[in-house]
Every structure is written in structure tokens, then in C-alpha cells.
């Protein structure tokens, strides 16, 4: 008795055709259509010439049959109704993506928390003495400090050297609000 294989599409057991090497699909029509569809998807993803030929043949067919889709929609109102329903679902899903999120900071990712080495620069020469600095990201919602949290926040602004002799004052968030 010949060994049976399991069809990749329908998961049924079948006896493989000895003339077809590495057969993975049974001979049912639905499974053969699935095999062809999967092959075409892989071919479209990997072969630029095949993709271009498919596009050109579709365009040629559309020029030869100019009113096909309009006539199809007129003859198949259930298709139009189903399409409207699906489009409403797609629109609702798209709108749901723009809702407020619990952690909107994930989208910004401009400053990543962690330990950084700050190396002062003088002209084109970097000095060897690096300053290790730990950076914690604090959301903007934390700008209302209670009285017990304000201790130590009245320190002067830090001065940072940037590329040579140009210096820039860095103000802390609580100092910026008091200057305004």
C-alpha cells in the first residue's frame, strides 16, 4: 500500500501521484486553486517581470471591456451592498486607530531612557573624560509638582558646551514655566 500524505490546504489524506515530485496538495479542484493562488502570490512578490506582465494584461483587458464593472454592479446589487458594509467596517477600523491611547509616548521615541556617555567636544578634538548620565523620560503630565516634590528643583540652569566655544543654557521645564 502506498503511503498517504496530508494535503496542505484541506488537511485530508491522499495518495501522492508518483509522477509529481514533492506533491503537497491533493487533486481536489479547491485545493488545486489554492495551490495556484499561493504560487501566484509568491511569484508576484518575487518576480518584477511577472508583476509587470500581470499589470499590463489587466490594463489591456480593462481597455477592451470599458463598462464591465458598472454593468456588473447594476446586475449584482448584493455585491454593492456587501461592499458598502465592508467599506464601513474598514472606515471604522481606520478611525479607531486615531483614538487616544494609554501610552502615546511609544509613537514619539525621540528620547530613549537609559545611560548615556556625554563627551565634551573642543573643536574637532573629543576629550577622553566622558560624563555618565542616566536619562529618564518623564511625561508632560507630571509638570504639576506637589510642594514635597519641589525640593531641589530651584537649582540654576546647566551650561552645556556644543562643538567648540559656543555655549547654550539648558533650562529645566519648571524654570521655563516660571520665566513665561
CORPEFEN-V569710 format. One record per run of one state. SS is the DSSP state (a for helix, b for strand, c for the rest). FROM is the first residue (numbers start at 1). TO is the last residue. If there is no record, write none. Layout:
ss={SS SS}
from={FROM FROM}
to={TO TO}
//
This chain:
ss={c b c b c a c a c a c a c a c b c b c a c a c b c b c a c}
from={1 4 7 13 16 29 47 48 65 68 76 77 97 105 109 114 123 125 136 140 144 147 150 158 162 167 171 173 180}
to={3 6 12 15 28 46 47 64 67 75 76 96 104 108 113 122 124 135 139 143 146 149 157 161 166 170 172 179 180}
//
